[in-house]
Amino acid sequence: SIRVSNTIEKAERALFKGNHKRAISLYQDALFDLRRFDIPNPEREIAAEKIDREISRIKELQKRS
């Protein structure tokens, strides 16, 4: 959806600026929007998995800092 893609773009910008907390928060918002409707959709699941991986990656970056 447009809302999810806009939220992901904001998260990417926050990450680029070094604002890890904001990026994680925005990615979690995107996940919420993706999973809000309980309609099975392979594309949504792939997108959700990518977002989950990105959140994990950012959390690892935070631990190293």
N, C-alpha and C positions, 0 to 999 in steps of 0.2 A: 504494500500500500504506500501511498505518498507520505503519509505520516511517519511510517517506519523508516523509509529512506531518508527523510529530512532529519529524523532523530539520529540516524547513523552518521549522516554527514556532520552534524553538530558534535557528535562524539569523536569523530576523526579529527575535527578541528581542535577540540579540547586536548586530545592526545598530542597532536602536533605542537601545541603550545606548552605541553608539559603538565597539564592539569589532569593528572591521573584519576583523582576522585571524581571529578566532573565527567570524565569520559566513561568511567564505570557506571556512574549513575545514569547517564544517557543511554548506554548500551542496555542497561537493565530496563529502562523505560521502553526501548524498542522491543525487547523480549516480551515484556508484558503485553504490548500492543499486538505482537505476533500471535501470542498464545491466548489472547482474550477470547477469541471465538473458538469453540471446541470443535472445529471442523478439520478433519484429517486432510492434510495437503502436503505432498512430498516437497514442494518448493519451500513452503513455510518451515518445514522441519530442517531442511538443508540450511536455510538462512539462520534459524535458531542455533544450529550447531556451530556455524561460523561465528556468531555473536558470542556464544559460550566460550569458544576457544580464544577469542580476542579478550574477553574479560579475564580469563585465566592468564593469558600472556601479560596483560597489564598488571595484574596482581603480582606476578613474578618479578616484573620490573620494579614494582614498589618495594618488594622484599630486598632486592639487591641494592637499592638506593639508601 
